[in-house]
Amino acid sequence: MACEKVTYDSINDDTMRALRVVMKAKDLPLPDGDEGDLRSESFNVTAHFKHDRETQTLEVTVTDKPFFIPCSIIDNKIKDAVTEARQKV
């Protein structure tokens, strides 16, 4: 079951580095590179991400999740990680 794409603005390279650290601690490891898939074993969630350095945006689309976990919970977890990463930069 997939969720709608969520776009985050003002994501520069420093924010992406901080976000990788934050998301790894939350068991949502964000792989190196500007595009790829992340997988959380504990939440059984898979998502695709794309970081556009030029526009400084990050797009995240949950591509698979358990039916009983609402998209809003996953989106909020990622949003909280982005907020925390921004505070570290």
Backbone torsions as a table, in degrees:
resi	resn	phi	psi	omega
1	MET	NA	126.4	-176.8
2	ALA	-101.8	163.6	176.9
3	CYS	-119.4	166.5	177.3
4	GLU	-69.8	151.1	177.8
5	LYS	-65.8	138.5	175.8
6	VAL	-118.6	133.2	-179.3
7	THR	-113.6	132.0	177.1
8	TYR	-111.9	133.1	-179.8
9	ASP	-95.6	166.3	176.0
10	SER	60.0	42.1	178.6
11	ILE	-105.4	91.6	177.7
12	ASN	-88.4	-177.1	-176.7
13	ASP	-62.3	-39.2	178.9
14	ASP	-63.9	-41.5	178.4
15	THR	-65.3	-39.8	178.0
16	MET	-62.5	-41.9	178.3
17	ARG	-61.1	-45.7	179.0
18	ALA	-65.2	-38.1	-179.2
19	LEU	-64.2	-37.8	178.2
20	ARG	-60.7	-41.4	179.2
21	VAL	-65.7	-47.4	-177.9
22	VAL	-63.6	-46.3	-176.5
23	MET	-69.6	-33.3	176.5
24	LYS	-62.0	-41.0	178.9
25	ALA	-65.9	-25.0	179.5
26	LYS	-95.3	12.8	-178.3
27	ASP	59.0	38.7	171.1
28	LEU	-130.4	64.2	-171.8
29	PRO	-62.1	127.1	180.0
30	LEU	-98.6	111.9	-176.3
31	PRO	-65.5	161.5	175.4
32	ASP	-64.2	157.9	179.3
33	GLY	103.4	173.7	-177.3
34	ASP	-94.1	-8.6	179.9
35	GLU	-154.8	143.5	178.5
36	GLY	169.2	-165.2	-179.0
37	ASP	-119.4	141.5	174.8
38	LEU	-117.1	150.5	-178.5
39	ARG	-139.5	130.5	174.5
40	SER	-105.8	114.0	179.3
41	GLU	-68.2	-39.8	-175.7
42	SER	-70.6	-29.1	179.6
43	PHE	-100.2	-9.2	-177.2
44	ASN	55.9	47.0	-177.9
45	VAL	-120.5	138.3	173.9
46	THR	-124.2	139.2	179.4
47	ALA	-142.8	155.6	175.6
48	HIS	-108.3	137.9	177.6
49	PHE	-127.6	153.7	175.9
50	LYS	-144.8	119.7	177.3
51	HIS	-102.8	121.9	177.2
52	ASP	-102.7	107.1	-177.6
53	ARG	-64.9	-35.1	-177.4
54	GLU	-66.2	-46.8	-179.0
55	THR	-92.1	-5.4	-178.6
56	GLN	53.7	49.3	176.5
57	THR	-121.2	155.1	175.2
58	LEU	-128.0	122.3	176.4
59	GLU	-106.1	133.1	178.3
60	VAL	-129.6	126.6	177.3
61	THR	-125.7	116.3	174.9
62	VAL	-71.8	121.8	-175.9
63	THR	-101.3	-19.7	179.4
64	ASP	-156.6	136.8	179.7
65	LYS	-160.1	159.8	174.4
66	PRO	-64.7	145.0	-177.0
67	PHE	-62.7	-25.1	-175.3
68	PHE	-87.2	-3.0	175.9
69	ILE	-102.6	114.7	-179.8
70	PRO	-66.4	148.3	177.1
71	CYS	-56.7	-35.7	-177.4
72	SER	-60.6	-34.7	178.9
73	ILE	-67.2	-43.5	179.4
74	ILE	-67.4	-45.5	179.2
75	ASP	-58.6	-41.8	179.8
76	ASN	-66.9	-36.2	177.7
77	LYS	-63.5	-42.7	178.1
78	ILE	-69.8	-41.8	178.4
79	LYS	-59.5	-43.0	177.7
80	ASP	-62.3	-38.9	178.7
81	ALA	-65.5	-40.4	177.7
82	VAL	-63.6	-44.2	178.6
83	THR	-60.7	-45.4	179.2
84	GLU	-63.2	-41.3	179.2
85	ALA	-63.9	-41.4	178.5
86	ARG	-61.3	-36.4	-179.6
87	GLN	-70.5	-23.5	-178.6
88	LYS	-84.1	-14.5	-177.1
89	VAL	-88.4	NA	NA
